[in-house]
Amino acid sequence: MKRREFITLLGGAAALPLAVRAQGDRVRRIGVLMNLAADDSQAQARNAAFLQALQELGWTAGRNLQIEYRWGGEIADRNREYAAELVALAPDVIVAAGSSPGLAVLRRATRTIPIVFAAITDPVGQGFVESLARPGGNATGFIQFEYGFSGKWLELLKEIVPALTHAAVIRDATTAIGSGQLGAIQAVAPSLGVELRPVDMQDLGEIERAVAALARTSKNGGLIVTAGSFGVAHRAAITALAARYLLPAVYPFHSFVTAGGLISYGPEQIDPFRRVAGYVDRILKGEKPADLPVQAPTKYELAVNLSTAKALGLEIPATVLARADEVIE
């Protein structure tokens, strides 16, 4: 969807014409807390998929549906403010997109309004649901991936760069998710002969200092960027750092590779938002979040940027190219 089409669609979602109200149709209200800024291309793609899926299910913004958005909810104070605003509107359902901190404050703000989440890691461990099969409470949705998946990033980086001996792991140290992902990577590091250097994801300046130090002290270094809202929001800056210091890097999502990153492996980012629309539809028709099981990703993708590989002087193994879902020339 082109930007102009997206803005037009978004405008229809934000404002409800008086003519619709006059028709007497029952208009349902949805709140959306998105972890990215409104003008972020990834946010636009996610929201466009969500709106299109809703429309296919019979829900059209401006006709029988009104959507209230809050964008860029990755800062704690902003999350609390946005959660309070959305709950005060008393929507029929709230969508929490890609932000565990955002979902946490929503859960504290309401235990009655249904919440559907997307791209959340370990909702059981974080206390958002009782179990994946039977969530209980007022929240359900779609997980990003399990912690054990994170070890595959180091395995992939080692496959591309067999001489790799050191890797900086950029992760969010303030959350259990960041620790869980790091733990999974640490579990496979000894067998691959790689020494890890954890780096805090919440500060671009700290990331740059760590990347510069790795490039200066190791001729066989690389980067692993774990999943997190901060990394996605700053993917252009992070991939530019890897390019500047000539370090091979593996990323959790395809959007990093389109931003110039070397390689990514992880769940497809748009599909969960189509699936979220299905749960929203079922809740609007009377089902309860407690009875809707939390679902895992169904699509994973491997993407490779050959232009970046060439700039790094790397030749991507044929075994990797054969598995790739997309190869950017």
Secondary structure, DSSP 8 states (H G I E B T S, - for coil): --HHHHHHHHHHHH---HHHHHTT---EEEEEEESS-TT-HHHHHHHHHHHHHHHHTT--BTTTEEEEEE--TTSHHHHHHHHHHHHHT--SEEEEES-HHHHHHHHHH-SSS-EEEEEES-TTTTTS-S-SS---TTEEEEE---GGGGHHHHHHHHHH-TT--EEEEEE-TTSHHHHHHHHHHHHHHHHHT-EEEEEETT-HHHHHHHHHHHHHH-TTEEEEE---HHHHHTHHHHHHHHHHTT--EEESSHHHHHTT-SEEEEE-SSHHHHHHHHHHHHHHTT--GGGS--B--S-EEEEEEHHHHHHHT----HHHHHH-SEEE-
